[in-house]
Amino acid sequence: MAEGRMLVIGNAQVILPFRAAGAVLRPAEDADGVRRALAGLAEEPPGSLVLLTEEAAALAPDAVGEFEEEGRHALLVIPTRRREKSAGLERMRHAIVRSVGVDLIARASSESVGEQVARIEEE
Protein backbone atom coordinates (compact mmCIF):
# COMPACT_ATOMS: atom_id res chain seq x y z
CA MET A 1 0.00 0.00 0.00
CA ALA A 2 1.37 3.40 -0.98
CA GLU A 3 1.78 5.95 1.77
CA GLY A 4 0.80 9.59 1.55
CA ARG A 5 3.48 12.22 1.66
CA MET A 6 3.82 15.85 2.66
CA LEU A 7 3.42 18.42 -0.10
CA VAL A 8 3.74 22.19 0.18
CA ILE A 9 2.15 24.71 -2.19
CA GLY A 10 2.99 28.41 -2.31
CA ASN A 11 5.61 30.97 -3.25
CA ALA A 12 8.87 29.18 -4.10
CA GLN A 13 10.99 31.21 -1.66
CA VAL A 14 8.54 30.71 1.20
CA ILE A 15 8.15 26.94 0.80
CA LEU A 16 11.81 26.09 0.12
CA PRO A 17 12.69 25.35 3.79
CA PHE A 18 10.08 22.56 3.85
CA ARG A 19 12.32 20.55 1.51
CA ALA A 20 14.63 19.94 4.49
CA ALA A 21 11.75 18.12 6.19
CA GLY A 22 11.29 15.87 3.17
CA ALA A 23 8.32 17.70 1.66
CA VAL A 24 7.56 17.72 -2.04
CA LEU A 25 7.42 21.34 -3.20
CA ARG A 26 4.81 22.63 -5.63
CA PRO A 27 5.62 26.30 -6.29
CA ALA A 28 2.59 28.41 -7.22
CA GLU A 29 2.88 32.14 -7.78
CA ASP A 30 -0.64 32.98 -8.99
CA ALA A 31 -4.24 31.71 -8.83
CA ASP A 32 -3.83 29.47 -11.88
CA GLY A 33 -0.68 27.98 -10.39
CA VAL A 34 -2.51 27.19 -7.14
CA ARG A 35 -5.38 25.60 -9.06
CA ARG A 36 -2.98 23.49 -11.15
CA ALA A 37 -1.04 22.38 -8.07
CA LEU A 38 -4.21 21.33 -6.24
CA ALA A 39 -5.62 19.57 -9.31
CA GLY A 40 -2.32 17.72 -9.76
CA LEU A 41 -2.71 16.17 -6.31
CA ALA A 42 -5.38 13.83 -7.67
CA GLU A 43 -2.46 11.58 -8.70
CA GLU A 44 -1.06 11.46 -5.16
CA PRO A 45 -1.85 8.50 -2.90
CA PRO A 46 -4.75 9.16 -0.51
CA GLY A 47 -3.78 10.51 2.86
CA SER A 48 -1.13 12.97 1.81
CA LEU A 49 -0.66 16.07 3.96
CA VAL A 50 -0.91 19.25 1.92
CA LEU A 51 0.46 22.45 3.43
CA LEU A 52 -0.78 25.55 1.63
CA THR A 53 0.55 29.02 2.42
CA GLU A 54 -2.16 31.47 3.40
CA GLU A 55 -1.18 33.72 0.50
CA ALA A 56 -1.69 30.84 -1.95
CA ALA A 57 -5.02 29.96 -0.33
CA ALA A 58 -6.18 33.56 -0.73
CA LEU A 59 -5.37 33.48 -4.46
CA ALA A 60 -7.79 30.63 -5.23
CA PRO A 61 -10.30 30.19 -2.38
CA ASP A 62 -12.75 28.40 -4.68
CA ALA A 63 -10.19 25.73 -5.59
CA VAL A 64 -9.21 25.34 -1.93
CA GLY A 65 -12.86 24.83 -0.96
CA GLU A 66 -13.35 22.19 -3.65
CA PHE A 67 -10.14 20.43 -2.62
CA GLU A 68 -11.26 20.33 1.02
CA GLU A 69 -14.68 18.94 0.05
CA GLU A 70 -13.05 16.04 -1.79
CA GLY A 71 -11.45 14.96 1.49
CA ARG A 72 -8.83 12.82 -0.24
CA HIS A 73 -5.93 14.58 1.50
CA ALA A 74 -5.49 16.55 4.71
CA LEU A 75 -5.12 20.26 3.95
CA LEU A 76 -3.59 22.73 6.36
CA VAL A 77 -3.33 26.43 5.53
CA ILE A 78 -0.14 27.62 7.17
CA PRO A 79 0.35 31.17 8.40
CA THR A 80 3.27 32.84 6.71
CA ARG A 81 2.85 36.49 7.70
CA ARG A 82 3.15 38.12 11.05
CA ARG A 83 -0.16 39.91 11.40
CA GLU A 84 -2.56 40.47 14.25
CA LYS A 85 -5.24 38.39 12.50
CA SER A 86 -3.65 35.76 10.29
CA ALA A 87 -6.17 33.80 8.22
CA GLY A 88 -3.97 30.72 8.27
CA LEU A 89 -3.44 30.91 12.01
CA GLU A 90 -7.16 31.39 12.59
CA ARG A 91 -8.00 28.31 10.49
CA MET A 92 -5.37 26.31 12.37
CA ARG A 93 -6.73 27.52 15.72
CA HIS A 94 -10.26 26.52 14.74
CA ALA A 95 -9.11 23.03 13.64
CA ILE A 96 -7.27 22.49 16.93
CA VAL A 97 -10.26 23.65 18.95
CA ARG A 98 -12.53 21.23 17.04
CA SER A 99 -10.03 18.39 17.55
CA VAL A 100 -9.09 18.75 21.20
CA GLY A 101 -11.65 21.17 22.58
CA VAL A 102 -9.11 23.70 23.86
CA ASP A 103 -7.64 26.77 22.19
CA LEU A 104 -3.97 25.84 22.40
CA ILE A 105 -2.92 28.77 20.22
CA ALA A 106 -4.64 31.45 22.29
CA ARG A 107 -2.42 34.28 23.34
CA ALA A 108 -1.54 34.42 27.00
CA SER A 109 -4.68 35.28 28.88
CA SER A 110 -6.11 35.07 32.32
CA GLU A 111 -8.65 32.46 31.18
CA SER A 112 -8.35 29.09 32.81
CA VAL A 113 -8.66 25.95 30.70
CA GLY A 114 -12.18 25.48 32.07
CA GLU A 115 -13.14 29.01 30.98
CA GLN A 116 -11.65 28.40 27.53
CA VAL A 117 -13.63 25.18 27.14
CA ALA A 118 -16.85 26.92 28.20
CA ARG A 119 -16.22 29.76 25.73
CA ILE A 120 -15.46 27.34 22.91
CA GLU A 121 -18.61 25.34 23.59
CA GLU A 122 -20.62 28.55 23.29
CA GLU A 123 -19.14 29.24 19.83
C-alpha positions in Angstrom: 0.0 0.0 0.0 1.4 3.4 -1.0 1.8 6.0 1.8 0.8 9.6 1.5 3.5 12.2 1.7 3.8 15.8 2.7 3.4 18.4 -0.1 3.7 22.2 0.2 2.1 24.7 -2.2 3.0 28.4 -2.3 5.6 31.0 -3.2 8.9 29.2 -4.1 11.0 31.2 -1.7 8.5 30.7 1.2 8.1 26.9 0.8 11.8 26.1 0.1 12.7 25.3 3.8 10.1 22.6 3.8 12.3 20.5 1.5 14.6 19.9 4.5 11.7 18.1 6.2 11.3 15.9 3.2 8.3 17.7 1.7 7.6 17.7 -2.0 7.4 21.3 -3.2 4.8 22.6 -5.6 5.6 26.3 -6.3 2.6 28.4 -7.2 2.9 32.1 -7.8 -0.6 33.0 -9.0 -4.2 31.7 -8.8 -3.8 29.5 -11.9 -0.7 28.0 -10.4 -2.5 27.2 -7.1 -5.4 25.6 -9.1 -3.0 23.5 -11.2 -1.0 22.4 -8.1 -4.2 21.3 -6.2 -5.6 19.6 -9.3 -2.3 17.7 -9.8 -2.7 16.2 -6.3 -5.4 13.8 -7.7 -2.5 11.6 -8.7 -1.1 11.5 -5.2 -1.8 8.5 -2.9 -4.8 9.2 -0.5 -3.8 10.5 2.9 -1.1 13.0 1.8 -0.7 16.1 4.0 -0.9 19.2 1.9 0.5 22.4 3.4 -0.8 25.5 1.6 0.6 29.0 2.4 -2.2 31.5 3.4 -1.2 33.7 0.5 -1.7 30.8 -2.0 -5.0 30.0 -0.3 -6.2 33.6 -0.7 -5.4 33.5 -4.5 -7.8 30.6 -5.2 -10.3 30.2 -2.4 -12.7 28.4 -4.7 -10.2 25.7 -5.6 -9.2 25.3 -1.9 -12.9 24.8 -1.0 -13.4 22.2 -3.6 -10.1 20.4 -2.6 -11.3 20.3 1.0 -14.7 18.9 0.1 -13.0 16.0 -1.8 -11.5 15.0 1.5 -8.8 12.8 -0.2 -5.9 14.6 1.5 -5.5 16.6 4.7 -5.1 20.3 4.0 -3.6 22.7 6.4 -3.3 26.4 5.5 -0.1 27.6 7.2 0.3 31.2 8.4 3.3 32.8 6.7 2.8 36.5 7.7 3.1 38.1 11.1 -0.2 39.9 11.4 -2.6 40.5 14.2 -5.2 38.4 12.5 -3.6 35.8 10.3 -6.2 33.8 8.2 -4.0 30.7 8.3 -3.4 30.9 12.0 -7.2 31.4 12.6 -8.0 28.3 10.5 -5.4 26.3 12.4 -6.7 27.5 15.7 -10.3 26.5 14.7 -9.1 23.0 13.6 -7.3 22.5 16.9 -10.3 23.6 18.9 -12.5 21.2 17.0 -10.0 18.4 17.6 -9.1 18.7 21.2 -11.7 21.2 22.6 -9.1 23.7 23.9 -7.6 26.8 22.2 -4.0 25.8 22.4 -2.9 28.8 20.2 -4.6 31.4 22.3 -2.4 34.3 23.3 -1.5 34.4 27.0 -4.7 35.3 28.9 -6.1 35.1 32.3 -8.7 32.5 31.2 -8.4 29.1 32.8 -8.7 26.0 30.7 -12.2 25.5 32.1 -13.1 29.0 31.0 -11.6 28.4 27.5 -13.6 25.2 27.1 -16.8 26.9 28.2 -16.2 29.8 25.7 -15.5 27.3 22.9 -18.6 25.3 23.6 -20.6 28.6 23.3 -19.1 29.2 19.8 
